[in-house]
Amino acid sequence: MNKVSRILTLPETPRTFGFFVDGEWREGGDLFERASPGHGVAVTRIPKCTVADLDDAVAAARRAFEDRRWSGLSGAERAGVLLRAAAILRQRRDEIAYWEVLENGKPITQALGEIDHCIACFETAAGVARLLHGESFNSLGDKLFGLTLREPIGVVGLITPWNFPFLILCERVPFILASGCALVVKPSEVTSATTLLLAEVLAEAGLPAGVYNVVTGSGRTIGQALTEHPDVDMLSFTGSTAVGQSCVQASAASNFKKLGLELGGKNPIVVFADSNLEDAADAAAFGISFNTGQCCVSSSRLIVEASVADAFEALLAEKMARIRVGDPLDAATQVGAITTEAQNATILGFIDKGRSEGARVVTGGAAVDLGRGSYIAPTLFSGVTRDMAIACDEIFGPVLSSFRFETVEEAVALANDTVYGLAASVWTRDIDKALTVTRRVRAGRFWVNTIMAGGPEMPLGGFKQSGWGREAGMLGVEEYTQVKSVHIETGPRARWIA
Ligand code: NAP
């Protein structure tokens, strides 16, 4: 239950944070002041770190990794720290959700649900820490025995975006820690507070100093320096495809650090005429409006069977018009504020483009005026053709583009008509259709008669230009390891020199 336990109000003065290196808090020189996107009121002051601060953090992580204070522990000992962190997060759930809402603008009930998912990530990673293992090869003949060891890759740089600051962090950090790595995190400058709060949680849980470091600041300075850093062994980046491309170049130009990339999406929701149309419409409304559509897995392309398309669009529009857009601190709100002014302008720009390119607004299509903050009504466009910007580009807002199909082949072709391959959803009561679409559409996450469901047991990641690698689950720990092949000879050696 995401019950809000008290009436939430804005802080009287912005809270000033330090940054966290080698187990200690440091004060920032220059500070970045963040205003709550739902209210336009200053809520936090975050250090604008320097590249020298980042170098210190990488050096601290390197020392922590090399002296094996974390990687040398047993899986059971690492699991103990992760489970204690989960218990502390449970106690601090309301407080962390509050700061997430203030900086991001998402509704408080949603933020509370996200913290629950984060707790589950820590508990799942604790299990994986104990189960992580290599393989044995008893198939090399009597004289040779083989093993593979899974070893932590080393110092990991982690760059996270502003749309799910704590959730995306927690879909990575516990799994990285389970592997035995040390890390340096660079959150988005506009949503750094909860990443810093996690440092307190991990320290209290008993994580050794230097294993989790947070350096705040802008992507262009600190983010770029982290991607280029020669002493970082792996970079896990979640964000836009454009910055993902620059990470690839920076990796190649520095030290060929391993990359994990989770990038953009333009995700299809395929609705067949035989599905439960009420359920499918509810899911489509949720899939585009959840987190104001600022969600990498938002289902932003509706692909609906032509025979029911008019009726389905009408049903969906009626549901979307009833979504409660409002103050993120109000427990009744379903859709909160747009997180940044730049993103607000981008979304409204796409809505204008959709209209001017000839698509029809069925519902929404405008900003919502709540007196302060930036809000946009969930928007459905009909009559979208594949050349339009709203058909191809990731809008990252509550804007759904509708397409129609006659055959399963057409549905699959439309679903695959994108450079992205992050997620997809299919709605039908026919198992043949469900399986055909699931097997032929290229996407890393698939939902059949559901949407955005899942848990930290299941891996996350993209096909095509949506990224490389997998986060969460067993694969999400293995991603941060490298495999060493060990060959052991038994018995006398067959000599080379007679
Ligand atoms: P973004 O501009 O790429 O920023 C993501 C992160 O990268 C932020 O921490 C940002 O820092 C930093 N950054 C910016 N420029 C950088 C540079 N030159 N070098 C290194 N780091 C840099 O993306 P966003 O606008 O925050 O997030 C939206 C995008 O993320 C969407 O495309 C969305 O699909 C994608 N996303 C993907 C997933 C997934 O799991 N696949 C999840 C969530 C979001 P600052 O913000 O401080 O500048």
Residues whose N, C-alpha, C, O or C-beta is under 5 A from the ligand:
A	BS01	NAP	I159 T160 P161 W162 K186 P187 S188 E189 V190 G217 S218 G219 R220 G223 Q224 T238 G239 S240 T241 V243 E262 L263 G264 G265 C296 S466
